[in-house]
Amino acid sequence: MRDLWRLILLAITSFALVGGAMSYSRGSDFRQTLIEISDHGRALARNTVTAFSGTTGPGLDQTQTSSIDTPLVTLRVPRPKFGEWVGLMGFPDATEVMFAVPPLDSYTSGQLDLVLDSQLAHDGDGVLQISVNGTLRQAIVLDSAQQTINVSVPLSNEDLQRPVVALGLAAHGTTSSGQACPTEADNSGSVISLEPQSALAVTTSEAINDPRTAIVAAASPLALSLSDVSQPMAIWAAQRLRRAGIATELVADGHETTRLIASAASSMPLELRETGDVAMSGASGVDAVVALRPSDRVTPAALASWPLSVQQLATDTTVRNFRGTKRWTIPYALADLPQGRVPDRLAIDIRASTLAAGNDWLLRVSLDGNLLQTQRFAGSTSDISLVVDLPVALQHLDNAVTVELVDTSPGEGACNRKPDAQAQLLTSSRLETGVQQPVAGWGAMVQKLAAGSINLGMTGAMTPAQASALADLLGKFLPADAVMTYQAGEGDFSLILTTGAQYAAALRLAGSVGGIQADALILSKGGQNGDPLLVQLDGSEASRTRPDIAESDVLIVVRYNGEQ
């Protein structure tokens, strides 16, 4: 036994000596292999980098790494209508949510990270269908009571090449233990909410020091600087971004996230500064940000000329199944329309499935809650057309036309249910403008401002809260295609941003020299149907000194510099 152990020890020693000699021999393949493995490991260590090292918001995943020379950056596009409820109520119900794909050059991967809150009544049962760009991707059985559902839906290269990713949600089921004839009331005990933390996550290899990537990755709401810049220019940029559906916050110094800087027009629309802030150059810079952070809201720039197709106003123009009544809403703001003109007609074109003999379609049209017209059409026709007059006097700064198509067929079968019908609001439906235009009020003011250049100024520095309120007020009536200037004394009109306290001080100061120059006042409070209050001044002291202006209010003084 002892001799056996000596032989084993001798064999191990011999093997070690021979292996060592091979590894140190000049032409040894074995030694070269070890060197290559070691060098490859050091190369991997050098090329594994962090995608972003600065302070980030929810728009950028700073833990993403890459084993190649170019780091990968994961950008998160938040759910549209971030401050609103989005989801499904009752059975059956369906909705579509459009996630805009940031227009960068390329993406390596992407997915929808969805957080859903489901509440289902006791004894209820149902299924949630999730589709992407019209293709069913997942189906989830819903449990009774409340549950949180986290779903990741991978996206293909074809999905990421589209300008938007259309997320479809559809719920089917019952809340009445599968009764034979469920009614609407019996099936109302179901709510599925698409939570605000839901997002489109896309991974790109584009450089993180590029201003476009910085804009896409910036946290929502975007931070727009009020410090060391022209405050009127910053307020103008804020209202333009907000009108495009981009949440924007006006901030002072000390804000930690990426800030936007509104600057005068230059050759570069966007410029990334050493501080990490992004400078926007005039209108072209703001438009570049809007293109990089698109929302589901129609941008005023998309409305270039008359007539306006309903498709330009974010109305659903695809065919839909329905039972009973199908409703379309056509929203529009006067300040977003070309030349500030007010629409006076709506031409409606609908294609619908035919109904059984003897049944009619009923078409109803209303404007801001006012019923305009009701008309019946034979159910045997598939094309329905109607031109409706839109009274100019009934229109406000923000308006909505509602079109309802009602299937008057009686219910069928034991449960007296209406059969499914189909209808589509065609893209040939349009808003038109003619000779009927307002001669007073907001409609006339918007048209007047759209016809000339506007000088935007202010009476003194504003706090972020005051500047934010002024941006909202300005965005209500300022024409989208207005020509702006910021040099005192220029422009056909002057809009002077001020506060109640500053306005009162200006009145006291001007009292000894014959009064303050102003032709109209715009107050954020006091108007009808959500409009600001427009006050035309007649030159008297009583019209300029209004008791309803508090020191904490913000207002805008309008001055006509030319002949009006």
C-alpha positions, 0 to 999 in steps of 0.5 A: 500500500505504501508503494502504491501511494509513492507511485501516485505521488510520483505521477502527480509530480511528473504531470505538474513538471511537464505541464509547467514546461509546456506553458513556458515553452515559446510556441506553446498553444496552451500558454497562448490560450491562457493569455487570451482568456486573461486579456479577454477578461480585462477587455470585458472589464474595460467595456462594461460601463454605466449608461448614465452617471448623472442625476436622473428622473424616471425617464432614464434607467441608469443601471443599464450596461453594455459589454460593447464600446457604446453603452446602452441607454434605456429610456422610459416614456410615461403613459399618456394623459399622465394626470388623468384616469385611463382604463376600463369600466364595466363589461364589455369595454375597450380603449386604446392608449397611444405611446409615442416612440421617441424619434431617435435613430435606432433601438435595440429593444423595447417593451411596454411595462404596464401596471393595472389595478383591477377591481371586480365585484364578488362572484364576478369573472372576466378576462382582460385582453392586451393587444399591441398595434392590433395584434393580441399579445396577452389575455389575463383572467381577472380575479374577484376583489382587487388585484394589481397586475404587472405585465411586460409586453415585449415589442418587435422591431416593427413595433419600434419603427412606428411613430406610436405603439397602440396599446389596446385593452379590452375587458369581457365578463360578468359581475352577476355569476353568469346570469342568463340575461345580464344588464348594464347595471349588473355588469357595472361592478368592474374597473380596470385602471392603467396606472400612471407608472405604466411606461414604454421602455426602449433601449438605444445605443445613442450617445447620452451627451446628445441633446435629443437623448437628454430631452427624451430621458428628462423626468416629467414634468420638464423643468423650464428655467426662470433664472438668468433668462428672459422670463417672458420668453420662458413663459411663452415656451411653457404655454406652447409646450403645455398646449402640445400636451407636454407637462412643464414646470417653471423652476428657479435655480437649484433644480437638480434635474435636466432643465430647459433654457428658452433662448433667442433663435439661433442656428441650432434648435437644441444645444446641450450645455456643460451644466447638463441643461438643454437650450431651446432656440426660439420656436424651432427649439420648442418644436424640436422638444415637442417632436421628441416628447410627442403626446396624444394631444394634437399640436397646434402646428398640425393645424395649418389650413382650412378646412380641418379634417376631424382626424387632425383633431384627435378623433377616432376615425377607425371602424368600431363595433357598438351596441345601441349608441356610438359617440364621437367627440371633436375637441378644438381650441380657437387659439389653435385654429389657422388665422384664429378663425372660428368654424361655422360648419361641421360636415359629417360623413359616416359609414355604417353597417345596414340595419334590418328593414324598417329600422332607422339611424338617429344622428344627434349633434351638440356643441358644448352641451347645446343640442344643434340638430337631430335627424333620422336616416334609413337603416338600409343606407350605409353612407350618412352625410350631414352639414351642421351649422355651428353658431359663432355666438355659442363658441368659447375658447375651448369647444367640443362637438359631440356626434352620436349615432343611435341604432333604433333597432329593437332588442332581439332574443330572450334577453332583448339585446340589440345586435352589434353594429359597426360605424366609422366617422370618415376622415372626410368629416371636417370643420369649415370656416366661412363669412360668419365671424365674431365681431366682439368677445374672444373670437374677435380678439384671437383673430385680431392677435393672429393678424399682426405681430405681438410684443410680449413683456412684463412689469417685473420678475415673477415667481415660479407660481406666478409665471406658471399661472401666466403661462396657462392664461396666455395659452388660452388665447394666444394664437398658435401661429402668432408672430412674437417679438420681445423688444420693447416698442416693436409689434402691432400689439403688446401683451404685458404680463403682470400681477394684481399688485404690480398693476395697482402700483402701475396705476398709482404711478401713472395717475399723476401723468394722465393714466396707464396705456391699456386697451383691454385687460385679460383676467384669469378669473370671471369668464364663462365656461372656463374662459378668462375674463376679457375686459375692453377698456374705454379709457376711463379710470373706472374701467381701469380700476377694477375691484375684482383684481386681487393682489395675488391675481395674475393678468395681462394688459393688452395694448394696440400699438397700431390702428385697430 
